[in-house]
Amino acid sequence: MKFGVSPAYFLSKYGEHFSPQQCIAEVPLIKKMGFDSMQLEITYVQHLDDWRSSQVSQLQATCEEYTVDISQLVAHFWIENSTTPIGILNGYSREEVSKLLVLAESLPGCSLLTVPFGKFHTEQQVMTHESYRKIERTLLDNLQRLCDMAQAHGVKIALELQPGSIIPGLGGVQQILSILQSVDNLGYNFDTGHAHAFRDVLETIPARLGNRIFGTHLCDNDGMVNLSLTPGEGTIDWEQVLDALLLNGYQESLDLEIMCPPEEVSKKYKEGLDYISQYVEK
């Protein structure tokens, strides 16, 4: 079993505008801490072009030297396409999709693009039943087109749900997967912190989704406030959650998602790794 770090590692250490060079420079330290993989994130659309071919080549060489994979690419800036009616109706830019997919397939070991869904709000508009149904239909069409484009690049799409998103937790994911039955490259990024704050029963999620869990963001909280704490600092039963993941065939990287002050990053991620690895045979 592989262990990795999510973009929260870089966000905690360098802030929202972390650079390709900073990511590359962290590879040796991440490996030294005991991790096998890491995730990259495009936080703002203006950073989509930061990953030029020279940076990608340097990352490939560094990852090969230290045997570190990129487990997923997170399109964080797309969160704006999920939080309002107009954002959903506008959909995903074809140009942005193409750039992200080309980047994802060029990253060493990466075949997963994660699409976040933030808290939905109506912008103080009163919605009718029909207008809401139109948004739901558009959302399904957006995901269908995105998955079709990703399929051509050998890339899977994972949904990451924050509390209050228009997709109402695990039940909403299951409904989408049922409607889009023919789309086999659509799944779920299991963020334990979001799901716990969503009040989902975490230890049942692997059984409910089976092989549609494509990646993880492992963090803790109290089940009320949507925090990303070190595993063991909240109320999640990690032994049950990790047992359920492995029992249901999860074989991808177990990636930690811990937000903390910059000076605590190495300490917190090492503590998190030590904590979850006691329940997992590497």
N, C-alpha and C positions, 0 to 999 in steps of 0.2 A: 504494500500500500504506500502511495506517495503522499507527502504532506507539502503544503505550499502556503504562500501569502497572497492575500487579495490586494486590490488597489488601496485599501485602507492603510496598508504599510507605507506606501509612498505619500498618501495624503497626510498621514500623521507626521511624517518626517519632513516633508517639503512643502506642504500646502497644495491647493487646488491646481496650481500651474506647474507641477513637476515636469521635468524635461526628459527626453529620451536619454540624454547623457547621464542624468541622475539615476534612471532605471538601470542602465548598463553598468554603472559603477557599483550598484548594490548587489549585483549577481554573486560576486565572491563571498560577501558577508552573509547573504541569504543561505548560500550553500554551507558555509562554515557553521551557521546556527543549527543546521540539520534538516533544512528544507530541500525539496527536490524540484519544486516548481513555483512559479509566480504568475500573477495576472497583471495585465496592462489595462489602462483605462484612458479613454478620451473624455476629459471632463467638460471641455468647451469646444464648440465646433471649430473655432479658430486654431485649435491645436491638432486638427485632423491632418494637416499637411506638415506637421513637425517631423513625422516619421518618414524622412526621405530614404532613398535606397541605401545611402551610405550608413545611416544610423541602423537600419534593419540589418545590413551586412555585418556591422560591428556587433550588434546584439546576437546574431546567429553564431558568430565566431566565439563570443564570450560564453554563451550558453553551452555550446559544444565543448569548450574547454573545461567548464565546471559541471557538466552534465546536469543542467537545469532546463526544464521545459517551460513553455508558456501555456498554462492550462486554459485560459480564456481571455478574450478581449471584451471589455465592458464599454458599451456605447452610452456613457452616462449623460452626454448632452442631449440624447433623445428623450430624456425624461420629460422635457417640455412638450413632446408630442403625445403625452398621455394624461396630462393633468387638467386640460380644459377641453370643452367641446371643439373649439376651433383648432386646437393642436391635433386632435384625433382626426378631424375632417381634412386637415391639410396633409396628413400622412407623412411617410418618410421620403425624403428627397432621393430620387433615383441615383443622382450623382454621389450623395453621401453614402448610400448603401453600397455602391460599386467600390468606392474608396475603402470603406471598412472591410469589405469582403476580400479585396486584394491584399490589404494589410494583414488580416487574420490568417489567410492561407500562407503568407510569407513568414509568419512567426514560427519559431522552432517548436514543434509539437502541438501547435494550436489548431483546433478545428471547431471552436465554439465562440459564438458571438452572443453576449448577454445584453438583453434589452430591458431597461428598468421601467417600472410603472410607479409614478409618484402619487401622492394624495390628490384625488380628483376634486375639482370645485367648479361650479357652474358660472363663475364670474357674475354672480348676483342676477342671473337670468332664471326666470321660472320656466322649467322645461315641461313640455307635454309628453304624453306617453309615446307619441309617434316620433317626436324629435329625439327622444332618448333611444328609441329603437333604431333610428337612423345612425346614431353614433355607434351603437353596438354592431350593426351591420358593417359600417365603415371600418371599425376596429378589426373585425374578422377578415375583411378584404385586405387590409393593410398587412396583417400577419401572413395571409396566404401568399401575397406577392413577395413579401420579404423572404419567406421560406423557399419559394420557387427560385428566387435569385440566388439564395445561399446554397441551394442544392447543386447548382451548376459549379460551385466552387468547392464542393465537398465540406461545407460548413454547416453546423447545427445552430439553431437559435434557441436560447434559453430565456424564459421570462423571469424577471425578478420583481416581486411585488412588495411595495411598501404599504403599511397600514393605511386604509382609506382609498386605495387605488380603485379604479373603475372595474377591475377584475377582482371580485370579492373573495380573496383567499383561495384555499385549495379547491373549494367547490367550484369556483369560477374557472380555475385552470382545467379541472376535469371536464367541465362543460365545453370549453373551447377545444380540448383534445378530442372530445366526442363528436363535435360538429365538424372539425377538420380531420376526419378519420384518415384520409388518404395522405396527410402530411406527416411523414415519419421523422422529419428532422426538427420538429418543434417539441420543446420540453421545458423543464423547470430548473432554475438555479435556486437551490435550497439555502436561503438565508435564514438561519435559525433565529436570529434576533428579530427580523421582520415577522416571521411566522409566529414566534412566541408572543409578540405584541399584538398580532392579529387574533390571538387566542385560539389558534389552531392547536390540535393535539399532536405535538411534534413526532412522537414515537410511532404514530400511525401514517405519517406522510410517505415514508418509503413503501409501505404496503399499498397505499392508495395509488401511487404513481408508478411503481415498479421501475422499469427501465427508462422512464421519461425524466428521471433526475439526471441532468447532464453535468452539473457542477455544484459547488458548495461555497457559501460564505458562513463560516462557523464562528459565532459570537454568542454572548450571553446577555441577559437582562432579567428584570423582575416580572416580565409578562405584562407590564402596564405601560412603561415608558420605552420607546423604541431606541434603545441604546445598543452600542456595539462594544460590549465589555469582553474581557478575557474569559474564556471558558472556566467555570468554577466560581466566578464572581457574581453569578445570578442564581436563578432558580431552575434552570434547565437540568433535566436528568440525563446527563451525557452518556452514561453507560447504556441506557435504553435507546437513546437516539442513534448512537453509533452502532450498537448491536443490530438495530432495525435496518440501518443503511446497508451493512455488510450482509445480513441475512437475505436481503432483497436484491443482492447482486451488484451493488454499487462498487465499481472498480476504478473510478476516476480519482483525481487528487482531492485530498481533504484540506481545504484552504481556509486559513484563519482570517477573520475580518475584525480587527481590533482597532478602534480609534482611541488614541492616547496622545499625551504631549510628546514632542519630538525627542526629548531626552530619555523617554521611557520605552521607545519603540523596541530596541533590542531585548530589553528585560521582559516586556510584556509578551512579545511573540515567542520568546524562549519558554516562558512560563506556560503559555497556551499550548505550545507543542508538547511539553512535558506532561501537561494535564490530559490532553486527549489521547496521547500515544499510550498511556497506561491501559486504555480500553481497546486498543487496536494492535494487532500483530503486524509489524511493518513488513 
